[in-house]
Amino acid sequence: MQVQAVRELARDRGIKPGKLNKLNLIRVIQVSEGNFDCFATAKSGYCDQQDCLWRDDCFSAARKLSSN
């Protein structure tokens, strides 16, 4: 999901995105939904949250973070 779409989703949920980057904004959204703020932490490639909206982006972001 593109960062602009994440920002729009945040605003729809009453969250002011401000200058948060995509990773941190998604984590704020996750907490607001009552979920763990775990975006991009699945470095092992495993996640049990099958219905997560961020699942595909999460694995990609986790791979990028672990390669840095």
Biopython code that builds the backbone (N, CA, C, O; Angstrom):
import numpy as np
from Bio.PDB.StructureBuilder import StructureBuilder

atoms = [
    (1, "MET", "N", (0.858, -1.172, 0.000)),
    (1, "MET", "CA", (0.000, 0.000, 0.000)),
    (1, "MET", "C", (0.908, 1.241, 0.000)),
    (1, "MET", "O", (1.874, 1.324, 0.758)),
    (2, "GLN", "N", (0.578, 2.171, -0.846)),
    (2, "GLN", "CA", (1.351, 3.402, -0.942)),
    (2, "GLN", "C", (1.133, 4.270, 0.301)),
    (2, "GLN", "O", (0.080, 4.213, 0.935)),
    (3, "VAL", "N", (2.130, 5.061, 0.633)),
    (3, "VAL", "CA", (2.077, 5.888, 1.847)),
    (3, "VAL", "C", (0.873, 6.840, 1.832)),
    (3, "VAL", "O", (0.279, 7.096, 2.879)),
    (4, "GLN", "N", (0.515, 7.357, 0.673)),
    (4, "GLN", "CA", (-0.636, 8.265, 0.604)),
    (4, "GLN", "C", (-1.930, 7.541, 0.985)),
    (4, "GLN", "O", (-2.790, 8.109, 1.658)),
    (5, "ALA", "N", (-2.059, 6.300, 0.554)),
    (5, "ALA", "CA", (-3.240, 5.508, 0.916)),
    (5, "ALA", "C", (-3.254, 5.227, 2.420)),
    (5, "ALA", "O", (-4.316, 5.226, 3.043)),
    (6, "VAL", "N", (-2.089, 4.992, 2.996)),
    (6, "VAL", "CA", (-2.003, 4.769, 4.448)),
    (6, "VAL", "C", (-2.409, 6.039, 5.188)),
    (6, "VAL", "O", (-3.124, 5.974, 6.188)),
    (7, "ARG", "N", (-1.959, 7.182, 4.705)),
    (7, "ARG", "CA", (-2.333, 8.461, 5.316)),
    (7, "ARG", "C", (-3.845, 8.687, 5.255)),
    (7, "ARG", "O", (-4.450, 9.139, 6.227)),
    (8, "GLU", "N", (-4.452, 8.369, 4.105)),
    (8, "GLU", "CA", (-5.900, 8.526, 3.960)),
    (8, "GLU", "C", (-6.639, 7.590, 4.914)),
    (8, "GLU", "O", (-7.628, 7.980, 5.535)),
    (9, "LEU", "N", (-6.161, 6.371, 5.023)),
    (9, "LEU", "CA", (-6.763, 5.405, 5.937)),
    (9, "LEU", "C", (-6.665, 5.901, 7.378)),
    (9, "LEU", "O", (-7.614, 5.778, 8.152)),
    (10, "ALA", "N", (-5.522, 6.456, 7.727)),
    (10, "ALA", "CA", (-5.345, 7.003, 9.073)),
    (10, "ALA", "C", (-6.344, 8.125, 9.329)),
    (10, "ALA", "O", (-6.998, 8.152, 10.371)),
    (11, "ARG", "N", (-6.462, 9.043, 8.386)),
    (11, "ARG", "CA", (-7.405, 10.157, 8.548)),
    (11, "ARG", "C", (-8.834, 9.644, 8.673)),
    (11, "ARG", "O", (-9.613, 10.168, 9.469)),
    (12, "ASP", "N", (-9.185, 8.621, 7.892)),
    (12, "ASP", "CA", (-10.523, 8.021, 7.978)),
    (12, "ASP", "C", (-10.798, 7.455, 9.369)),
    (12, "ASP", "O", (-11.950, 7.379, 9.797)),
    (13, "ARG", "N", (-9.744, 7.061, 10.070)),
    (13, "ARG", "CA", (-9.873, 6.495, 11.409)),
    (13, "ARG", "C", (-9.663, 7.529, 12.503)),
    (13, "ARG", "O", (-9.591, 7.194, 13.685)),
    (14, "GLY", "N", (-9.564, 8.798, 12.092)),
    (14, "GLY", "CA", (-9.432, 9.869, 13.072)),
    (14, "GLY", "C", (-8.021, 10.089, 13.576)),
    (14, "GLY", "O", (-7.822, 10.712, 14.619)),
    (15, "ILE", "N", (-7.047, 9.585, 12.849)),
    (15, "ILE", "CA", (-5.640, 9.726, 13.233)),
    (15, "ILE", "C", (-5.008, 10.790, 12.354)),
    (15, "ILE", "O", (-5.150, 10.761, 11.131)),
    (16, "LYS", "N", (-4.314, 11.723, 12.973)),
    (16, "LYS", "CA", (-3.605, 12.745, 12.210)),
    (16, "LYS", "C", (-2.223, 12.213, 11.859)),
    (16, "LYS", "O", (-1.399, 12.006, 12.750)),
    (17, "PRO", "N", (-1.956, 11.988, 10.576)),
    (17, "PRO", "CA", (-0.687, 11.372, 10.186)),
    (17, "PRO", "C", (0.539, 12.242, 10.421)),
    (17, "PRO", "O", (1.640, 11.722, 10.603)),
    (18, "GLY", "N", (0.365, 13.558, 10.418)),
    (18, "GLY", "CA", (1.503, 14.442, 10.648)),
    (18, "GLY", "C", (2.669, 14.092, 9.751)),
    (18, "GLY", "O", (2.500, 13.925, 8.544)),
    (19, "LYS", "N", (3.851, 13.980, 10.330)),
    (19, "LYS", "CA", (5.065, 13.669, 9.564)),
    (19, "LYS", "C", (5.533, 12.235, 9.791)),
    (19, "LYS", "O", (6.689, 11.909, 9.521)),
    (20, "LEU", "N", (4.644, 11.380, 10.283)),
    (20, "LEU", "CA", (5.026, 9.991, 10.517)),
    (20, "LEU", "C", (5.342, 9.299, 9.200)),
    (20, "LEU", "O", (4.659, 9.506, 8.197)),
    (21, "ASN", "N", (6.382, 8.476, 9.212)),
    (21, "ASN", "CA", (6.665, 7.696, 8.015)),
    (21, "ASN", "C", (5.691, 6.529, 7.951)),
    (21, "ASN", "O", (4.932, 6.292, 8.892)),
    (22, "LYS", "N", (5.713, 5.807, 6.851)),
    (22, "LYS", "CA", (4.756, 4.733, 6.624)),
    (22, "LYS", "C", (4.800, 3.687, 7.734)),
    (22, "LYS", "O", (3.756, 3.282, 8.246)),
    (23, "LEU", "N", (5.989, 3.252, 8.104)),
    (23, "LEU", "CA", (6.140, 2.228, 9.126)),
    (23, "LEU", "C", (5.499, 2.653, 10.444)),
    (23, "LEU", "O", (4.707, 1.908, 11.021)),
    (24, "ASN", "N", (5.834, 3.829, 10.913)),
    (24, "ASN", "CA", (5.297, 4.295, 12.195)),
    (24, "ASN", "C", (3.807, 4.593, 12.121)),
    (24, "ASN", "O", (3.082, 4.361, 13.088)),
    (25, "LEU", "N", (3.345, 5.098, 10.997)),
    (25, "LEU", "CA", (1.920, 5.387, 10.845)),
    (25, "LEU", "C", (1.103, 4.099, 10.881)),
    (25, "LEU", "O", (0.047, 4.047, 11.512)),
    (26, "ILE", "N", (1.586, 3.073, 10.210)),
    (26, "ILE", "CA", (0.880, 1.786, 10.246)),
    (26, "ILE", "C", (0.837, 1.244, 11.668)),
    (26, "ILE", "O", (-0.182, 0.700, 12.093)),
    (27, "ARG", "N", (1.920, 1.386, 12.399)),
    (27, "ARG", "CA", (1.929, 0.916, 13.792)),
    (27, "ARG", "C", (0.933, 1.688, 14.651)),
    (27, "ARG", "O", (0.295, 1.101, 15.526)),
    (28, "VAL", "N", (0.787, 2.982, 14.421)),
    (28, "VAL", "CA", (-0.207, 3.786, 15.154)),
    (28, "VAL", "C", (-1.614, 3.297, 14.810)),
    (28, "VAL", "O", (-2.465, 3.181, 15.691)),
    (29, "ILE", "N", (-1.855, 3.013, 13.546)),
    (29, "ILE", "CA", (-3.159, 2.497, 13.124)),
    (29, "ILE", "C", (-3.420, 1.146, 13.797)),
    (29, "ILE", "O", (-4.521, 0.898, 14.290)),
    (30, "GLN", "N", (-2.413, 0.280, 13.814)),
    (30, "GLN", "CA", (-2.585, -1.029, 14.446)),
    (30, "GLN", "C", (-2.997, -0.887, 15.907)),
    (30, "GLN", "O", (-3.909, -1.580, 16.360)),
    (31, "VAL", "N", (-2.350, -0.016, 16.638)),
    (31, "VAL", "CA", (-2.684, 0.193, 18.049)),
    (31, "VAL", "C", (-4.099, 0.742, 18.177)),
    (31, "VAL", "O", (-4.850, 0.326, 19.059)),
    (32, "SER", "N", (-4.467, 1.677, 17.300)),
    (32, "SER", "CA", (-5.813, 2.257, 17.368)),
    (32, "SER", "C", (-6.891, 1.212, 17.113)),
    (32, "SER", "O", (-8.026, 1.364, 17.565)),
    (33, "GLU", "N", (-6.539, 0.150, 16.389)),
    (33, "GLU", "CA", (-7.480, -0.941, 16.115)),
    (33, "GLU", "C", (-7.511, -1.972, 17.242)),
    (33, "GLU", "O", (-8.309, -2.909, 17.214)),
    (34, "GLY", "N", (-6.636, -1.792, 18.234)),
    (34, "GLY", "CA", (-6.581, -2.742, 19.327)),
    (34, "GLY", "C", (-5.665, -3.926, 19.041)),
    (34, "GLY", "O", (-5.740, -4.958, 19.708)),
    (35, "ASN", "N", (-4.803, -3.766, 18.047)),
    (35, "ASN", "CA", (-3.873, -4.829, 17.679)),
    (35, "ASN", "C", (-2.465, -4.508, 18.167)),
    (35, "ASN", "O", (-2.195, -3.411, 18.654)),
    (36, "PHE", "N", (-1.579, -5.484, 18.025)),
    (36, "PHE", "CA", (-0.173, -5.255, 18.330)),
    (36, "PHE", "C", (0.424, -4.345, 17.271)),
    (36, "PHE", "O", (0.031, -4.405, 16.106)),
    (37, "ASP", "N", (1.361, -3.511, 17.661)),
    (37, "ASP", "CA", (2.042, -2.646, 16.694)),
    (37, "ASP", "C", (3.277, -3.383, 16.173)),
    (37, "ASP", "O", (4.415, -3.062, 16.517)),
    (38, "CYS", "N", (3.010, -4.375, 15.339)),
    (38, "CYS", "CA", (4.049, -5.314, 14.928)),
    (38, "CYS", "C", (4.491, -5.157, 13.480)),
    (38, "CYS", "O", (5.266, -5.979, 12.990)),
    (39, "PHE", "N", (4.029, -4.141, 12.788)),
    (39, "PHE", "CA", (4.365, -3.995, 11.374)),
    (39, "PHE", "C", (5.868, -4.029, 11.160)),
    (39, "PHE", "O", (6.620, -3.339, 11.849)),
    (40, "ALA", "N", (6.295, -4.829, 10.209)),
    (40, "ALA", "CA", (7.691, -4.981, 9.778)),
    (40, "ALA", "C", (8.572, -5.656, 10.821)),
    (40, "ALA", "O", (9.791, -5.483, 10.810)),
    (41, "THR", "N", (7.967, -6.420, 11.717)),
    (41, "THR", "CA", (8.766, -7.133, 12.715)),
    (41, "THR", "C", (8.861, -8.629, 12.424)),
    (41, "THR", "O", (9.502, -9.361, 13.178)),
    (42, "ALA", "N", (8.239, -9.092, 11.354)),
    (42, "ALA", "CA", (8.241, -10.520, 11.007)),
    (42, "ALA", "C", (9.519, -10.873, 10.249)),
    (42, "ALA", "O", (9.473, -11.352, 9.116)),
    (43, "LYS", "N", (10.634, -10.632, 10.881)),
    (43, "LYS", "CA", (11.934, -10.845, 10.229)),
    (43, "LYS", "C", (12.193, -12.312, 9.914)),
    (43, "LYS", "O", (12.950, -12.626, 8.996)),
    (44, "SER", "N", (11.576, -13.202, 10.662)),
    (44, "SER", "CA", (11.741, -14.627, 10.405)),
    (44, "SER", "C", (10.862, -15.104, 9.251)),
    (44, "SER", "O", (10.981, -16.245, 8.804)),
    (45, "GLY", "N", (9.977, -14.226, 8.771)),
    (45, "GLY", "CA", (9.063, -14.604, 7.692)),
    (45, "GLY", "C", (7.816, -15.301, 8.183)),
    (45, "GLY", "O", (7.054, -15.845, 7.383)),
    (46, "TYR", "N", (7.595, -15.293, 9.488)),
    (46, "TYR", "CA", (6.414, -15.931, 10.064)),
    (46, "TYR", "C", (5.537, -14.907, 10.754)),
    (46, "TYR", "O", (6.025, -14.034, 11.472)),
    (47, "CYS", "N", (4.235, -15.021, 10.529)),
    (47, "CYS", "CA", (3.246, -14.199, 11.214)),
    (47, "CYS", "C", (1.949, -14.989, 11.288)),
    (47, "CYS", "O", (1.512, -15.563, 10.291)),
    (48, "ASP", "N", (1.333, -15.021, 12.462)),
    (48, "ASP", "CA", (0.088, -15.767, 12.620)),
    (48, "ASP", "C", (-1.157, -14.919, 12.387)),
    (48, "ASP", "O", (-2.276, -15.401, 12.560)),
    (49, "GLN", "N", (-0.974, -13.679, 12.003)),
    (49, "GLN", "CA", (-2.107, -12.766, 11.764)),
    (49, "GLN", "C", (-2.522, -12.850, 10.293)),
    (49, "GLN", "O", (-2.171, -11.988, 9.487)),
    (50, "GLN", "N", (-3.269, -13.895, 9.961)),
    (50, "GLN", "CA", (-3.626, -14.182, 8.571)),
    (50, "GLN", "C", (-4.504, -13.111, 7.917)),
    (50, "GLN", "O", (-4.422, -12.910, 6.705)),
    (51, "ASP", "N", (-5.333, -12.430, 8.688)),
    (51, "ASP", "CA", (-6.268, -11.458, 8.137)),
    (51, "ASP", "C", (-5.775, -10.020, 8.220)),
    (51, "ASP", "O", (-6.554, -9.089, 8.013)),
    (52, "CYS", "N", (-4.516, -9.828, 8.514)),
    (52, "CYS", "CA", (-3.971, -8.481, 8.680)),
    (52, "CYS", "C", (-3.947, -7.736, 7.341)),
    (52, "CYS", "O", (-3.501, -8.271, 6.326)),
    (53, "LEU", "N", (-4.423, -6.521, 7.360)),
    (53, "LEU", "CA", (-4.441, -5.667, 6.172)),
    (53, "LEU", "C", (-3.040, -5.389, 5.658)),
    (53, "LEU", "O", (-2.852, -5.166, 4.463)),
    (54, "TRP", "N", (-2.073, -5.397, 6.532)),
    (54, "TRP", "CA", (-0.704, -4.999, 6.191)),
    (54, "TRP", "C", (0.207, -6.174, 5.870)),
    (54, "TRP", "O", (1.396, -5.970, 5.622)),
    (55, "ARG", "N", (-0.302, -7.377, 5.866)),
    (55, "ARG", "CA", (0.502, -8.598, 5.796)),
    (55, "ARG", "C", (1.558, -8.579, 4.677)),
    (55, "ARG", "O", (2.737, -8.795, 4.954)),
    (56, "ASP", "N", (1.168, -8.331, 3.453)),
    (56, "ASP", "CA", (2.124, -8.358, 2.340)),
    (56, "ASP", "C", (3.186, -7.279, 2.489)),
    (56, "ASP", "O", (4.377, -7.543, 2.319)),
    (57, "ASP", "N", (2.754, -6.061, 2.806)),
    (57, "ASP", "CA", (3.709, -4.965, 3.014)),
    (57, "ASP", "C", (4.614, -5.248, 4.204)),
    (57, "ASP", "O", (5.787, -4.873, 4.202)),
    (58, "CYS", "N", (4.079, -5.900, 5.203)),
    (58, "CYS", "CA", (4.834, -6.191, 6.420)),
    (58, "CYS", "C", (6.046, -7.071, 6.120)),
    (58, "CYS", "O", (7.160, -6.766, 6.546)),
    (59, "PHE", "N", (5.827, -8.153, 5.391)),
    (59, "PHE", "CA", (6.934, -9.055, 5.076)),
    (59, "PHE", "C", (7.991, -8.344, 4.235)),
    (59, "PHE", "O", (9.190, -8.507, 4.459)),
    (60, "SER", "N", (7.542, -7.574, 3.287)),
    (60, "SER", "CA", (8.474, -6.821, 2.433)),
    (60, "SER", "C", (9.293, -5.831, 3.255)),
    (60, "SER", "O", (10.512, -5.754, 3.104)),
    (61, "ALA", "N", (8.627, -5.079, 4.119)),
    (61, "ALA", "CA", (9.315, -4.092, 4.954)),
    (61, "ALA", "C", (10.265, -4.771, 5.942)),
    (61, "ALA", "O", (11.353, -4.258, 6.206)),
    (62, "ALA", "N", (9.865, -5.913, 6.484)),
    (62, "ALA", "CA", (10.725, -6.644, 7.424)),
    (62, "ALA", "C", (11.997, -7.126, 6.733)),
    (62, "ALA", "O", (13.084, -7.068, 7.308)),
    (63, "ARG", "N", (11.856, -7.602, 5.499)),
    (63, "ARG", "CA", (13.038, -8.048, 4.745)),
    (63, "ARG", "C", (13.987, -6.879, 4.498)),
    (63, "ARG", "O", (15.202, -7.017, 4.637)),
    (64, "LYS", "N", (13.426, -5.728, 4.132)),
    (64, "LYS", "CA", (14.251, -4.540, 3.880)),
    (64, "LYS", "C", (14.981, -4.113, 5.139)),
    (64, "LYS", "O", (16.169, -3.796, 5.099)),
    (65, "LEU", "N", (14.265, -4.104, 6.265)),
    (65, "LEU", "CA", (14.888, -3.687, 7.522)),
    (65, "LEU", "C", (15.981, -4.654, 7.973)),
    (65, "LEU", "O", (17.005, -4.229, 8.506)),
    (66, "SER", "N", (15.770, -5.932, 7.763)),
    (66, "SER", "CA", (16.762, -6.905, 8.222)),
    (66, "SER", "C", (17.992, -6.930, 7.319)),
    (66, "SER", "O", (19.057, -7.381, 7.738)),
    (67, "SER", "N", (17.853, -6.451, 6.088)),
    (67, "SER", "CA", (18.998, -6.440, 5.184)),
    (67, "SER", "C", (19.871, -5.196, 5.388)),
    (67, "SER", "O", (20.991, -5.136, 4.882)),
    (68, "ASN", "N", (19.361, -4.209, 6.126)),
    (68, "ASN", "CA", (20.136, -2.983, 6.361)),
    (68, "ASN", "C", (21.098, -3.129, 7.491)),
    (68, "ASN", "O", (21.821, -2.187, 7.812)),
]
sb = StructureBuilder()
sb.init_structure("model")
sb.init_model(0)
sb.init_chain("A")
sb.init_seg("    ")
for serial, (resi, resn, name, xyz) in enumerate(atoms, 1):
    if name == "N":
        sb.init_residue(resn, " ", resi, " ")
    sb.init_atom(name, np.array(xyz, "f"), 0.0, 1.0, " ", f" {name:<3s}", serial, name[0])
structure = sb.get_structure()
